[in-house]
Protein backbone atom coordinates (compact mmCIF):
# COMPACT_ATOMS: atom_id res chain seq x y z
CA UNK A 1 0.00 0.00 0.00
CA UNK A 2 2.89 2.29 0.77
CA UNK A 3 4.41 1.53 -2.63
CA UNK A 4 1.13 2.32 -4.38
CA UNK A 5 0.87 5.66 -2.57
CA UNK A 6 4.44 6.61 -3.52
CA UNK A 7 4.05 5.45 -7.13
CA UNK A 8 0.79 7.33 -7.57
CA UNK A 9 2.54 10.56 -6.54
CA UNK A 10 4.72 10.14 -9.63
CA UNK A 11 1.72 10.09 -11.98
CA UNK A 12 1.47 13.88 -11.79
CA UNK A 13 5.04 14.28 -13.05
CA UNK A 14 5.84 14.69 -16.73
CA UNK A 15 7.41 11.36 -17.58
CA UNK A 16 8.61 9.87 -20.84
CA UNK A 17 6.47 7.12 -22.31
CA UNK A 18 9.04 4.51 -21.22
CA UNK A 19 8.95 5.84 -17.66
CA UNK A 20 5.16 5.94 -17.75
CA UNK A 21 5.05 2.29 -18.80
CA UNK A 22 7.35 1.29 -15.96
CA UNK A 23 5.37 3.40 -13.48
CA UNK A 24 1.96 1.97 -14.39
CA UNK A 25 3.37 -1.55 -14.61
CA UNK A 26 4.68 -1.26 -11.06
CA UNK A 27 1.42 0.27 -9.84
CA UNK A 28 -0.49 -2.59 -11.46
CA UNK A 29 1.78 -5.20 -9.88
CA UNK A 30 1.37 -3.57 -6.47
CA UNK A 31 -2.41 -3.53 -6.81
CA UNK A 32 -2.34 -7.13 -8.02
CA UNK A 33 -0.50 -8.22 -4.88
CA UNK A 34 -3.04 -6.30 -2.79
CA UNK A 35 -5.81 -8.28 -4.57
CA UNK A 36 -7.21 -4.98 -5.81
CA UNK A 37 -7.89 -6.36 -9.28
CA UNK A 38 -10.03 -3.50 -10.63
CA UNK A 39 -7.26 -0.99 -9.92
CA UNK A 40 -4.63 -3.38 -11.27
CA UNK A 41 -6.63 -3.83 -14.48
CA UNK A 42 -6.78 -0.07 -14.99
CA UNK A 43 -3.02 0.24 -14.48
CA UNK A 44 -2.18 -2.61 -16.87
CA UNK A 45 -4.54 -1.22 -19.50
CA UNK A 46 -2.75 2.11 -19.16
CA UNK A 47 0.55 0.31 -19.81
CA UNK A 48 -0.93 -1.17 -22.98
CA UNK A 49 -1.96 2.28 -24.19
CA UNK A 50 1.74 3.17 -24.30
CA UNK A 51 3.18 -0.23 -25.17
CA UNK A 52 0.63 -2.53 -26.81
CA UNK A 53 2.99 -5.52 -26.78
CA UNK A 54 4.09 -5.30 -23.15
CA UNK A 55 4.22 -8.99 -22.31
CA UNK A 56 4.50 -8.48 -18.56
CA UNK A 57 1.27 -6.47 -18.56
CA UNK A 58 -0.52 -9.20 -20.51
CA UNK A 59 0.86 -11.81 -18.15
CA UNK A 60 -0.68 -10.03 -15.16
CA UNK A 61 -3.94 -9.38 -17.02
CA UNK A 62 -4.15 -13.11 -17.72
CA UNK A 63 -3.55 -13.90 -14.05
CA UNK A 64 -6.28 -11.45 -13.03
CA UNK A 65 -8.74 -12.91 -15.52
CA UNK A 66 -8.00 -16.40 -14.17
CA UNK A 67 -8.44 -15.31 -10.54
CA UNK A 68 -11.63 -13.39 -11.24
CA UNK A 69 -12.97 -16.04 -13.62
CA UNK A 70 -13.44 -13.36 -16.27
CA UNK A 71 -14.25 -14.97 -19.61
CA UNK A 72 -15.24 -12.02 -21.77
CA UNK A 73 -14.05 -11.46 -25.29
CA UNK A 74 -11.33 -9.13 -23.90
CA UNK A 75 -10.09 -11.82 -21.52
CA UNK A 76 -9.87 -14.33 -24.34
CA UNK A 77 -7.93 -11.78 -26.43
CA UNK A 78 -5.38 -11.54 -23.64
CA UNK A 79 -5.17 -15.33 -23.31
CA UNK A 80 -4.72 -15.67 -27.08
CA UNK A 81 -1.93 -13.07 -27.02
CA UNK A 82 -0.16 -15.04 -24.29
CA UNK A 83 -0.70 -18.32 -26.13
CA UNK A 84 0.72 -16.79 -29.33
CA UNK A 85 3.78 -15.70 -27.37
CA UNK A 86 4.12 -19.12 -25.69
CA UNK A 87 3.45 -17.60 -22.26
CA UNK A 88 0.54 -19.58 -20.98
CA UNK A 89 -0.46 -22.12 -18.40
CA UNK A 90 -3.06 -24.87 -18.36
CA UNK A 91 -5.65 -22.66 -16.66
CA UNK A 92 -5.46 -20.18 -19.53
CA UNK A 93 -5.79 -22.94 -22.10
CA UNK A 94 -8.82 -24.31 -20.28
CA UNK A 95 -10.38 -20.85 -20.05
CA UNK A 96 -10.00 -20.34 -23.79
CA UNK A 97 -11.28 -23.86 -24.47
CA UNK A 98 -14.40 -23.25 -22.37
CA UNK A 99 -14.97 -19.91 -24.12
CA UNK A 100 -14.50 -21.48 -27.57
CA UNK A 101 -16.91 -24.28 -26.68
CA UNK A 102 -19.50 -21.76 -25.48
CA UNK A 103 -19.14 -19.93 -28.80
CA UNK A 104 -19.17 -23.25 -30.71
CA UNK A 105 -15.82 -22.37 -32.30
CA UNK A 106 -14.10 -25.24 -34.02
CA UNK A 107 -11.18 -23.68 -35.83
CA UNK A 108 -7.47 -24.47 -36.02
CA UNK A 109 -6.68 -22.56 -32.82
CA UNK A 110 -9.47 -24.34 -30.90
CA UNK A 111 -8.13 -27.69 -32.05
CA UNK A 112 -4.54 -26.82 -31.12
CA UNK A 113 -5.66 -25.74 -27.66
CA UNK A 114 -7.82 -28.84 -27.21
CA UNK A 115 -4.92 -31.08 -28.24
CA UNK A 116 -2.57 -29.29 -25.83
CA UNK A 117 -5.07 -29.87 -23.01
CA UNK A 118 -5.68 -33.52 -23.97
CA UNK A 119 -1.91 -34.04 -23.99
CA UNK A 120 -1.82 -33.08 -20.32
CA UNK A 121 -5.30 -34.11 -19.21
CA UNK A 122 -6.52 -36.97 -21.42
CA UNK A 123 -9.97 -37.01 -19.81
CA UNK A 124 -10.76 -33.30 -20.14
CA UNK A 125 -14.39 -33.34 -21.30
CA UNK A 126 -14.52 -29.95 -23.03
CA UNK A 127 -11.30 -30.48 -24.98
CA UNK A 128 -12.39 -34.01 -25.87
CA UNK A 129 -15.79 -32.83 -27.06
CA UNK A 130 -14.09 -30.16 -29.19
CA UNK A 131 -11.96 -32.79 -30.91
CA UNK A 132 -14.97 -35.04 -31.49
CA UNK A 133 -16.84 -32.13 -33.10
CA UNK A 134 -13.80 -31.38 -35.22
CA UNK A 135 -13.51 -34.99 -36.43
CA UNK A 136 -17.18 -34.88 -37.37
CA UNK A 137 -16.86 -31.49 -39.08
CA UNK A 138 -13.97 -32.55 -41.30
CA UNK A 139 -15.38 -36.05 -41.79
CA UNK A 140 -12.23 -37.63 -40.43
CA UNK A 141 -12.62 -41.43 -40.20
CA UNK A 142 -9.07 -42.73 -39.81
CA UNK A 143 -8.13 -45.21 -37.09
CA UNK A 144 -6.67 -42.56 -34.78
CA UNK A 145 -9.83 -40.42 -34.91
CA UNK A 146 -12.12 -43.42 -34.44
CA UNK A 147 -10.06 -44.68 -31.51
CA UNK A 148 -10.26 -41.26 -29.85
CA UNK A 149 -14.04 -41.04 -30.33
CA UNK A 150 -14.54 -44.60 -29.03
CA UNK A 151 -12.49 -43.78 -25.94
CA UNK A 152 -14.50 -40.61 -25.42
CA UNK A 153 -17.74 -42.59 -25.68
CA UNK A 154 -16.40 -45.00 -23.03
CA UNK A 155 -15.55 -42.11 -20.74
CA UNK A 156 -18.87 -40.30 -21.32
CA UNK A 157 -21.41 -43.01 -22.17
CA UNK A 158 -24.41 -40.69 -21.78
CA UNK A 159 -23.17 -38.26 -24.41
CA UNK A 160 -25.62 -38.99 -27.24
CA UNK A 161 -24.00 -36.56 -29.71
CA UNK A 162 -20.69 -38.37 -29.50
CA UNK A 163 -22.42 -41.73 -29.97
CA UNK A 164 -23.99 -40.34 -33.14
CA UNK A 165 -20.62 -39.08 -34.38
CA UNK A 166 -19.06 -42.48 -33.72
CA UNK A 167 -21.87 -44.28 -35.59
CA UNK A 168 -21.49 -41.89 -38.52
CA UNK A 169 -17.75 -42.58 -38.59
CA UNK A 170 -18.39 -46.32 -38.60
CA UNK A 171 -20.96 -45.93 -41.36
CA UNK A 172 -18.51 -43.97 -43.51
CA UNK A 173 -15.95 -46.69 -42.90
CA UNK A 174 -18.59 -49.29 -43.80
CA UNK A 175 -18.18 -51.15 -40.53
CA UNK A 176 -21.78 -52.32 -40.37
CA UNK A 177 -21.19 -55.13 -37.88
CA UNK A 178 -19.82 -52.66 -35.36
CA UNK A 179 -22.75 -50.31 -36.00
CA UNK A 180 -25.21 -53.11 -35.30
CA UNK A 181 -23.43 -54.04 -32.06
CA UNK A 182 -23.50 -50.38 -30.94
C-alpha positions in Angstrom: 0.0 0.0 0.0 2.9 2.3 0.8 4.4 1.5 -2.6 1.1 2.3 -4.4 0.9 5.7 -2.6 4.4 6.6 -3.5 4.1 5.5 -7.1 0.8 7.3 -7.6 2.5 10.6 -6.5 4.7 10.1 -9.6 1.7 10.1 -12.0 1.5 13.9 -11.8 5.0 14.3 -13.1 5.8 14.7 -16.7 7.4 11.4 -17.6 8.6 9.9 -20.8 6.5 7.1 -22.3 9.0 4.5 -21.2 9.0 5.8 -17.7 5.2 5.9 -17.8 5.0 2.3 -18.8 7.3 1.3 -16.0 5.4 3.4 -13.5 2.0 2.0 -14.4 3.4 -1.6 -14.6 4.7 -1.3 -11.1 1.4 0.3 -9.8 -0.5 -2.6 -11.5 1.8 -5.2 -9.9 1.4 -3.6 -6.5 -2.4 -3.5 -6.8 -2.3 -7.1 -8.0 -0.5 -8.2 -4.9 -3.0 -6.3 -2.8 -5.8 -8.3 -4.6 -7.2 -5.0 -5.8 -7.9 -6.4 -9.3 -10.0 -3.5 -10.6 -7.3 -1.0 -9.9 -4.6 -3.4 -11.3 -6.6 -3.8 -14.5 -6.8 -0.1 -15.0 -3.0 0.2 -14.5 -2.2 -2.6 -16.9 -4.5 -1.2 -19.5 -2.8 2.1 -19.2 0.5 0.3 -19.8 -0.9 -1.2 -23.0 -2.0 2.3 -24.2 1.7 3.2 -24.3 3.2 -0.2 -25.2 0.6 -2.5 -26.8 3.0 -5.5 -26.8 4.1 -5.3 -23.1 4.2 -9.0 -22.3 4.5 -8.5 -18.6 1.3 -6.5 -18.6 -0.5 -9.2 -20.5 0.9 -11.8 -18.1 -0.7 -10.0 -15.2 -3.9 -9.4 -17.0 -4.1 -13.1 -17.7 -3.6 -13.9 -14.1 -6.3 -11.4 -13.0 -8.7 -12.9 -15.5 -8.0 -16.4 -14.2 -8.4 -15.3 -10.5 -11.6 -13.4 -11.2 -13.0 -16.0 -13.6 -13.4 -13.4 -16.3 -14.3 -15.0 -19.6 -15.2 -12.0 -21.8 -14.0 -11.5 -25.3 -11.3 -9.1 -23.9 -10.1 -11.8 -21.5 -9.9 -14.3 -24.3 -7.9 -11.8 -26.4 -5.4 -11.5 -23.6 -5.2 -15.3 -23.3 -4.7 -15.7 -27.1 -1.9 -13.1 -27.0 -0.2 -15.0 -24.3 -0.7 -18.3 -26.1 0.7 -16.8 -29.3 3.8 -15.7 -27.4 4.1 -19.1 -25.7 3.5 -17.6 -22.3 0.5 -19.6 -21.0 -0.5 -22.1 -18.4 -3.1 -24.9 -18.4 -5.7 -22.7 -16.7 -5.5 -20.2 -19.5 -5.8 -22.9 -22.1 -8.8 -24.3 -20.3 -10.4 -20.9 -20.0 -10.0 -20.3 -23.8 -11.3 -23.9 -24.5 -14.4 -23.2 -22.4 -15.0 -19.9 -24.1 -14.5 -21.5 -27.6 -16.9 -24.3 -26.7 -19.5 -21.8 -25.5 -19.1 -19.9 -28.8 -19.2 -23.2 -30.7 -15.8 -22.4 -32.3 -14.1 -25.2 -34.0 -11.2 -23.7 -35.8 -7.5 -24.5 -36.0 -6.7 -22.6 -32.8 -9.5 -24.3 -30.9 -8.1 -27.7 -32.0 -4.5 -26.8 -31.1 -5.7 -25.7 -27.7 -7.8 -28.8 -27.2 -4.9 -31.1 -28.2 -2.6 -29.3 -25.8 -5.1 -29.9 -23.0 -5.7 -33.5 -24.0 -1.9 -34.0 -24.0 -1.8 -33.1 -20.3 -5.3 -34.1 -19.2 -6.5 -37.0 -21.4 -10.0 -37.0 -19.8 -10.8 -33.3 -20.1 -14.4 -33.3 -21.3 -14.5 -30.0 -23.0 -11.3 -30.5 -25.0 -12.4 -34.0 -25.9 -15.8 -32.8 -27.1 -14.1 -30.2 -29.2 -12.0 -32.8 -30.9 -15.0 -35.0 -31.5 -16.8 -32.1 -33.1 -13.8 -31.4 -35.2 -13.5 -35.0 -36.4 -17.2 -34.9 -37.4 -16.9 -31.5 -39.1 -14.0 -32.5 -41.3 -15.4 -36.1 -41.8 -12.2 -37.6 -40.4 -12.6 -41.4 -40.2 -9.1 -42.7 -39.8 -8.1 -45.2 -37.1 -6.7 -42.6 -34.8 -9.8 -40.4 -34.9 -12.1 -43.4 -34.4 -10.1 -44.7 -31.5 -10.3 -41.3 -29.8 -14.0 -41.0 -30.3 -14.5 -44.6 -29.0 -12.5 -43.8 -25.9 -14.5 -40.6 -25.4 -17.7 -42.6 -25.7 -16.4 -45.0 -23.0 -15.5 -42.1 -20.7 -18.9 -40.3 -21.3 -21.4 -43.0 -22.2 -24.4 -40.7 -21.8 -23.2 -38.3 -24.4 -25.6 -39.0 -27.2 -24.0 -36.6 -29.7 -20.7 -38.4 -29.5 -22.4 -41.7 -30.0 -24.0 -40.3 -33.1 -20.6 -39.1 -34.4 -19.1 -42.5 -33.7 -21.9 -44.3 -35.6 -21.5 -41.9 -38.5 -17.8 -42.6 -38.6 -18.4 -46.3 -38.6 -21.0 -45.9 -41.4 -18.5 -44.0 -43.5 -16.0 -46.7 -42.9 -18.6 -49.3 -43.8 -18.2 -51.2 -40.5 -21.8 -52.3 -40.4 -21.2 -55.1 -37.9 -19.8 -52.7 -35.4 -22.8 -50.3 -36.0 -25.2 -53.1 -35.3 -23.4 -54.0 -32.1 -23.5 -50.4 -30.9 
